[in-house]
Amino acid sequence: MKTYIVVFFGFTMFAITGCKKNGISFVLSNQTNFRVESTSPVSLPFEIATPDVTTNSSQEFQNNHTANNLIREVTLQTLNLTITSPSTKTFSFLKSIHIYISTDGSDETELAALENISSASQTITLNPAQTNLLQYVKSDHYKLRTQVVTKETLTQSVDIKADIKFKIKASLL
């Protein structure tokens, strides 16, 4: 009798856990570049032109056995900025940075920010906003608007690469 109970219990647990629709989590990465011009004002907020970011989200969804309509949640995992030129420049010139995301069919929302920057490094990590970014990442492209405040006069322009990683939670096909 104990054997039947153990087998029944085991079968029941298999049925409960095995029949659940499994979810998946994966990371979607994008990159873009922008420039802080040497003519930028000091201690005043100003915007930097950032090119549209083309996503390869549909292909990434397919590679991870899911689809656009099965995506449940998208959050910013990391947004790292790296100075690519000049090679000796650090982020010590920057007081604060805010990056906003939008698409043609959606309102703008803050993606990430960093205040009171005191880094003497060529790479900084911004603090992600706690927002579901589903509508932005499902799109074929999105726009970024970057607002910065510098704390020193730049003698030459600074080129920056943004590495953006989104955490995707979805149902499997």
C-alpha positions as MATLAB code, in Angstrom:
seq = 'MKTYIVVFFGFTMFAITGCKKNGISFVLSNQTNFRVESTSPVSLPFEIATPDVTTNSSQEFQNNHTANNLIREVTLQTLNLTITSPSTKTFSFLKSIHIYISTDGSDETELAALENISSASQTITLNPAQTNLLQYVKSDHYKLRTQVVTKETLTQSVDIKADIKFKIKASLL';
ca = [
       0.000    0.000    0.000;
       2.870    2.393    0.821;
       4.278    1.787   -2.652;
       0.998    2.865   -4.260;
       0.904    6.042   -2.156;
       4.504    6.903   -3.058;
       3.856    6.223   -6.767;
       0.597    8.198   -6.668;
       2.309   11.116   -4.882;
       5.219   11.054   -7.361;
       2.887   10.953  -10.369;
       0.802   13.806   -8.954;
       3.895   15.984   -8.414;
       5.113   15.222  -11.953;
       1.722   16.138  -13.390;
       1.571   19.399  -11.452;
       5.108   20.572  -12.254;
       5.490   18.968  -15.687;
       2.287   20.337  -17.170;
       2.921   23.953  -16.198;
       3.767   26.203  -19.108;
       7.439   26.980  -18.602;
       8.755   30.505  -18.706;
      12.117   31.705  -19.852;
      14.411   34.575  -18.977;
      17.176   35.878  -21.206;
      19.183   39.027  -21.888;
      18.789   41.247  -24.945;
      21.793   43.491  -25.645;
      21.977   46.730  -27.628;
      24.683   49.340  -28.173;
      24.770   52.929  -29.282;
      27.278   55.756  -29.349;
      26.999   59.452  -28.637;
      29.266   62.470  -28.224;
      29.557   65.187  -25.598;
      30.832   68.188  -27.535;
      33.647   70.387  -26.269;
      31.344   73.398  -26.601;
      28.965   72.004  -23.970;
      27.844   74.398  -21.225;
      29.124   73.833  -17.684;
      26.683   73.270  -14.767;
      23.622   73.527  -17.023;
      21.560   70.571  -18.232;
      21.723   69.994  -21.977;
      20.667   67.270  -24.372;
      22.907   65.111  -26.507;
      21.795   63.783  -29.872;
      21.598   60.009  -29.699;
      20.835   57.981  -32.828;
      17.826   55.632  -32.900;
      18.665   52.157  -31.665;
      17.572   49.347  -33.956;
      16.656   46.266  -31.987;
      17.005   42.712  -33.166;
      14.310   41.737  -30.689;
      12.192   39.619  -33.053;
      15.212   37.488  -33.939;
      16.286   37.252  -30.278;
      12.771   36.197  -29.282;
      12.826   33.500  -31.966;
      16.314   32.333  -30.892;
      14.979   31.920  -27.345;
      11.862   29.982  -28.415;
       9.378   32.726  -27.702;
       7.535   35.427  -29.654;
       6.624   39.089  -29.396;
       3.153   38.339  -28.006;
       4.583   36.018  -25.299;
       6.879   38.603  -23.681;
       5.637   39.299  -20.133;
       8.176   41.722  -18.705;
      11.225   43.695  -19.797;
      13.475   45.483  -17.324;
      16.788   47.232  -17.710;
      19.461   44.945  -16.308;
      22.476   47.210  -16.878;
      23.429   50.347  -18.751;
      27.188   50.881  -18.867;
      28.840   53.905  -20.428;
      32.426   53.707  -21.671;
      34.544   56.555  -23.009;
      35.985   55.497  -26.374;
      37.780   58.753  -27.194;
      39.956   60.451  -26.088;
      41.699   57.431  -24.610;
      42.915   59.282  -21.507;
      39.586   60.935  -20.578;
      37.595   59.808  -17.534;
      34.042   60.551  -16.373;
      35.336   63.102  -13.867;
      33.944   65.850  -16.143;
      30.368   64.651  -15.663;
      28.124   65.744  -12.796;
      24.955   63.834  -13.766;
      23.352   61.914  -16.614;
      19.775   60.855  -17.356;
      18.822   58.663  -20.303;
      15.213   58.441  -21.499;
      13.636   55.906  -23.882;
      10.688   56.305  -26.284;
       9.220   54.959  -29.499;
       7.038   56.593  -32.130;
       3.944   55.044  -30.531;
       4.760   55.465  -26.846;
       5.515   58.121  -24.275;
       9.018   58.788  -23.049;
      10.147   57.267  -19.745;
      13.428   57.387  -17.854;
      15.638   54.396  -18.612;
      18.565   55.049  -16.246;
      20.377   57.833  -14.421;
      23.367   58.631  -12.280;
      23.750   61.697  -10.045;
      26.776   63.187   -8.263;
      29.276   61.358  -10.445;
      32.736   61.316   -8.930;
      34.272   58.591  -11.053;
      37.850   58.785  -12.251;
      37.176   55.777  -14.465;
      36.466   55.404  -18.178;
      33.385   53.283  -17.438;
      30.346   54.012  -15.287;
      27.184   52.042  -14.573;
      23.910   53.946  -14.426;
      21.098   53.145  -12.005;
      18.222   51.489  -13.885;
      14.711   52.879  -13.502;
      12.283   50.308  -12.103;
       9.951   50.303  -15.098;
       8.502   47.599  -17.336;
       9.990   48.454  -20.733;
       7.925   45.945  -22.695;
       6.523   48.375  -25.268;
       9.948   49.803  -26.081;
      11.902   46.585  -26.574;
       9.156   44.875  -28.588;
       9.468   47.684  -31.124;
      11.845   47.459  -34.123;
      13.663   50.548  -32.865;
      13.587   52.979  -30.003;
      14.905   56.467  -29.353;
      17.156   57.557  -26.536;
      17.363   61.083  -25.218;
      20.396   61.824  -23.092;
      20.538   64.759  -20.716;
      23.815   65.593  -18.972;
      25.278   68.201  -16.653;
      29.029   68.706  -16.833;
      31.149   70.109  -14.026;
      34.173   71.206  -16.053;
      34.928   72.729  -19.428;
      35.804   70.161  -22.047;
      38.799   71.003  -24.231;
      37.851   68.254  -26.698;
      34.748   66.236  -27.497;
      34.185   62.965  -25.657;
      32.853   59.897  -27.487;
      30.845   57.481  -25.355;
      29.577   53.961  -26.031;
      26.428   52.812  -24.244;
      26.040   49.066  -23.611;
      22.416   48.326  -22.767;
      21.206   44.973  -21.430;
      17.525   44.212  -20.971;
      16.257   41.234  -18.954;
      13.373   39.572  -20.774;
      10.795   37.335  -19.098;
       8.566   35.409  -21.495;
       6.520   32.294  -22.041;
       7.838   29.618  -24.354;
       6.231   28.899  -27.727;
];
